[in-house]
Amino acid sequence: MNKRLKEGHYLPLSLLSAVSVYLFSMIFQEMAYWGQGLLWFWVGVLITYLVWFLGLVFLIMAIRKIKMNTVYLIGYAISGCLLMTGFMWVSFIIIMGLG
């Protein structure tokens, strides 16, 4: 059985991933205080960047598969902006946390 995502699901999944990047960034900041070292901090960073990458893949798939109209263009713009700022925010937290 071949179960694939429907074309209409790519954009909502991209938006969900973009919002999740911010949620995970708050969680991995707290994970920095777990244990003696920074192991859990880096586990949180890895999970956050994986969710960001997944959101980027969903956004690219949505752009390639879905027909263009005004609603989708607004969704693409929101998702793209959230993903870009989320990536910069996570990178900022890493730099400031280690600096």
SULFEN-V378004 format. One record per pair of residues at least 12 apart in sequence whose C-alpha atoms are under 10 Angstrom apart, sorted by sequence separation. I is the first residue (numbers start at 1). GAP is how many residues later the second one is. D is the distance in Angstrom with one decimal. If there is no record, write none. Layout:
{{I GAP D} {I GAP D}}
//
This chain:
{{28 12 7.6} {29 12 6.9} {31 12 8.6} {32 12 8.5} {28 13 5.7} {29 13 9.9} {31 13 6.9} {32 13 10.0} {62 13 10.0} {63 13 7.6} {27 14 9.3} {28 14 8.0} {30 14 9.3} {31 14 9.6} {62 14 8.3} {28 15 7.9} {29 15 8.0} {28 16 4.6} {29 16 8.9} {59 16 9.6} {60 16 9.3} {27 17 7.4} {28 17 6.5} {59 17 7.1} {26 18 9.6} {27 18 9.6} {28 18 9.5} {59 18 9.9} {25 19 7.7} {28 19 8.9} {24 20 7.3} {25 20 7.5} {28 20 8.1} {59 20 7.3} {60 20 9.7} {24 21 8.3} {27 21 9.4} {58 21 9.9} {59 21 7.5} {25 22 9.4} {26 22 9.9} {24 23 7.8} {25 23 6.5} {56 23 8.8} {21 24 9.9} {24 24 5.7} {25 24 9.4} {55 24 8.4} {56 24 7.9} {59 24 9.4} {23 25 8.8} {24 25 9.3} {55 25 9.1} {21 26 9.0} {22 26 8.4} {21 27 5.6} {24 27 8.8} {55 27 9.9} {56 27 7.1} {20 28 8.0} {21 28 7.6} {24 28 10.0} {55 28 7.3} {56 28 9.3} {21 29 9.1} {21 30 6.4} {22 30 9.6} {52 30 9.8} {53 30 8.9} {17 31 9.5} {20 31 7.3} {21 31 6.0} {52 31 6.6} {19 32 9.7} {20 32 8.2} {21 32 9.8} {51 32 9.9} {52 32 9.1} {17 33 9.6} {18 33 7.9} {19 33 9.3} {17 34 5.9} {18 34 6.5} {21 34 8.9} {52 34 7.8} {53 34 9.4} {16 35 9.6} {17 35 6.4} {18 35 9.5} {20 35 9.2} {52 35 7.1} {17 36 8.7} {18 36 9.1} {19 36 9.4} {14 37 9.6} {17 37 7.0} {18 37 6.0} {49 37 9.5} {14 38 8.9} {17 38 4.8} {18 38 8.4} {48 38 9.5} {49 38 7.7} {52 38 9.9} {14 39 9.7} {16 39 7.7} {17 39 8.4} {48 39 9.1} {14 40 7.6} {15 40 7.2} {13 41 8.9} {14 41 4.4} {15 41 9.6} {17 41 8.7} {18 41 9.7} {49 41 8.2} {13 42 6.9} {14 42 6.8} {17 42 9.7} {48 42 8.0} {49 42 9.6} {12 43 9.6} {13 43 9.9} {14 43 7.8} {15 43 8.8} {11 44 8.9} {13 44 9.9} {14 44 5.1} {15 44 8.2} {10 45 9.0} {13 45 6.5} {14 45 5.4} {45 45 7.8} {12 46 8.7} {13 46 8.2} {14 46 9.0} {45 46 9.2} {10 47 8.9} {11 47 6.6} {12 47 9.0} {14 47 9.3} {10 48 5.2} {11 48 6.0} {14 48 8.3} {45 48 9.7} {9 49 8.8} {10 49 6.6} {11 49 9.0} {13 49 9.4} {45 49 8.2} {10 50 8.6} {11 50 8.3} {12 50 9.2} {10 51 6.5} {11 51 5.5} {9 52 9.9} {10 52 5.0} {11 52 8.3} {42 52 9.3} {9 53 8.1} {10 53 8.7} {41 53 9.2} {7 54 8.2} {8 54 7.6} {7 55 6.9} {10 55 8.7} {11 55 8.8} {7 56 9.9} {10 56 8.7} {41 56 9.8} {7 57 9.5} {8 57 8.6} {9 57 9.7} {7 58 6.2} {8 58 7.0} {6 59 9.7} {7 59 6.4} {8 59 9.8} {7 60 9.7} {15 60 7.9} {18 60 9.2} {19 60 8.7} {22 60 8.9} {38 60 9.9} {11 61 8.0} {14 61 9.3} {15 61 8.7} {18 61 6.4} {21 61 8.8} {22 61 9.3} {25 61 8.6} {29 61 9.7} {14 62 8.8} {17 62 8.8} {18 62 8.2} {21 62 7.8} {25 62 9.8} {28 62 9.6} {12 63 8.4} {15 63 7.7} {16 63 8.7} {18 63 8.8} {19 63 7.1} {20 63 9.8} {22 63 9.3} {23 63 9.9} {11 64 7.1} {12 64 9.8} {14 64 9.9} {15 64 5.1} {18 64 5.6} {19 64 8.2} {21 64 9.7} {22 64 6.2} {25 64 8.2} {26 64 9.3} {29 64 8.0} {11 65 7.3} {14 65 6.4} {15 65 8.6} {17 65 9.3} {18 65 5.1} {21 65 6.1} {22 65 9.1} {25 65 6.2} {28 65 9.7} {29 65 9.0} {32 65 9.0} {13 66 9.6} {14 66 8.7} {17 66 8.2} {18 66 8.8} {20 66 9.2} {21 66 7.9} {24 66 9.3} {25 66 9.8} {12 67 8.9} {15 67 7.9} {18 67 9.2} {19 67 8.2} {22 67 8.1} {26 67 9.7} {11 68 7.9} {14 68 9.7} {15 68 8.4} {18 68 7.0} {21 68 9.3} {22 68 8.0} {25 68 8.2} {29 68 8.6} {14 69 8.6} {18 69 9.3} {21 69 8.1} {25 69 9.8}}
//
